[in-house]
Each structure stands twice: as structure tokens, then as C-alpha cells.
Amino acid sequence: MSNIDIGINENDRLAIAEGLKKLLADSYTLYLQSHNFHWNVTGPQFRELHLMFEEHYTELSVAVDDVAERIRTLGVIAPATYSAFAKLSSIKEVEDIPESSDMVKILLQGHESVVKTCRDVLKISQAADDESTNALVGDRMRVHEKTAWMLRATLK
């Protein structure tokens, strides 16, 4: 690949990409959890949760592509294996099938974790004056904050 000359120095590009790798890993792990819970939810709120979880994983499937493509735009290889995601993600896998209310709590924690990861990436990208990453990550943070609010409301 030719030299990347987009107004962000190489050290900053690499630091931003490292942060975005964590965001990608968190987003993909949350995608898998949401899909798992969509398939396996039961109980009196089945239909509502089944549809809500589908909305979540559908939105996340687009998000992971956007984040991975930003990493590539910065000239870095995007992680794309379960083992890489497991090492990078702040969200831990759930091995069993929890009760529906616990699914909501787990996903709430996951969305809040992604918000924190977004904030970490923003610190790096703002310092580098990387408006493209700022916009992407800011949009992601808004989605996850809103989703966390909705999940919290479901628990009341």
C-alpha cells in the first residue's frame, strides 16, 4: 500500500486504530450476545425481547463493518477472529442461557462497556484531530447510550 497522507501522523493513526480494534471487538462480542439472546430468549416478554434483540444485532452488524473499515482506512489490519476479539474485548462471553431479565442486564452492561470504550477512543482521536474517527465513534456512543437507556427502562 502506498503512503497514507491524510493529515494524521503515523503514530496517531496507529494509536487510533488500536483503540478502534477494541471498539470492534466489543461491538462484535455484543453482536454475538444479542444474536444468541434473540435466538434463545423465553418467557412472558418473549416477543418484545426477541424483536428488540434482533434490532440490536442488526444495527451492530452494520456498525462492526463501519469500524473495521475505519481501521483499514487508517492503514491497519482489522482483527477478524474470535480469539483476537476475545483478547481485545472488555465484554466477556456468556456460556449459558440466562433468564430473560438477566439477558437484559447483561446486554445493558455490554452497551455501557461499549460507551466507555468509545470514550477512550475519542480521547485519542480528538487529540489527533481525526474528525472522521470522532464522528464515527461519537455516533456509535450515541447509539449505545440510547440502547442502554432503553434496556434500563425495560428492567423497571
N, C-alpha and C positions, 0 to 999 in steps of 0.2 A: 504494500500500500504506500502511496506517496505521503510526503509530509503533511501533517494536519496543521493548517494555518487558519484557525477560526477565532483568533484573538484570545485564546486561553492557553497559558503556557503548559508545557508537558507535565510538570509536577502537579499542577492544579487539575489538569484533565484526569490524571491517574488517580488522584485523591477523590475526585468527584465520582469516578467510575467505581472505585472501591465502595463508596457509600451506596451507590446505586445497586451494586451487587447484593448488598444486604437488603435493600428495599425489594429487589427482585425475589430474593429468597423468601423474605417474609410474605410477599404477595402471593407467591406460588404455593407456599405452605398453607396459607389461609384459603387459597382457591381449593386446594385438595380437601381441607377440613370442611369447607362449605359444601363441596360436592358430596363428600362422604355423608354429612349430616342430612343433606337433601335426600339421598337415597335411603337412609336408614332411620329417619325420624318416625316416631309413632306417638300416639296419644291424642287427647282431645283437641289439641291445636295442630293436628297433623297437616291439614290443607293449608292453613295460614303459614306455618313454618316451612313446609315443603316448597311453597311458591316463593317465600321470602329468600330462602337459601338459594333457590335457583336464580333469582335476581342477583344475589351477591356473587355467585360463582361465574355467572355470565359477564357481569361487569369486570370482575377480576381477570377473566380470560383475555379481555382487551388490554387491561392495564399491564399485565406481565409482558405482552408484546411491546407496548409503548416504552416500558422501562428498559427492556432488553435492547430495543433499537436505539435508545439514547446512549446506552453503554457502548454499542457498536459505533455510533456517530462520534464518540469520544476516542475511538481507536483502540478499544479494549475488547477482548473476547468475553461474551456474556456467559456466565455459568449456566449449565443446562442439564445437570444430572441431580438425581435425588440426593446423592452423597454430598455434592457441593452445596446444595440448598440446606441440607441438614447442618452442615458446618457453619454456614453463614447466617441462618435464620435465628431470630430471637423467639420464634414461636415453636413450641415443642409439639411433636406429633401426639395424637391421641390414639392409643392402641385399641381401646374397647369402644363400645357403642353406649354413650351416656344417655341418661334420661333427657327428654326434650328440653326441660328447663336448664339442665346442665350444658346442653349443646349451645343454648343462647348465651350462657355465661362464658363458655369457652370462646365462642366467636366474638363476644364483646371484648374479652381480654386480647384476642388476636388483633382486632381492629385498633384497639388502643395502643398495642405494641407497634403496629404499622405507623400510627401517628407519631410516636416517639422516634422511630427510625427516620421518618420524613423530616422531623425537626433537626435531627443530626445531619442529614444530607444537606438540608437548607443552609446550615451554618457554613459548610464547606463551599457550596455553590455560590452563596451570596458573597463570600469573601473573594471569590474568583471572578465576580461579576458575570456569572454564567446565567443569563436571563432565560435561556431555553430550559435548562435544568430547573431553575427556580419555578418557572411556570408549570412544568410537568409535575414537580414534587408538590407544589402548592395545590394544584388541582387534586392530586392523589390524597393529600392531607384532608382537604375539604370533604371528599367522598367518605373517607374512613371516619372522620369526626361525626358526620351526619349518620352514617350507618351505626356507629356506636351509640349515638343518642337514640336511634330507633330501637336498637336491641335493649338498651336500658329501659325504655318505655314499655317494652314487651314483658319485662320482668315484674313490673309493678302491678 
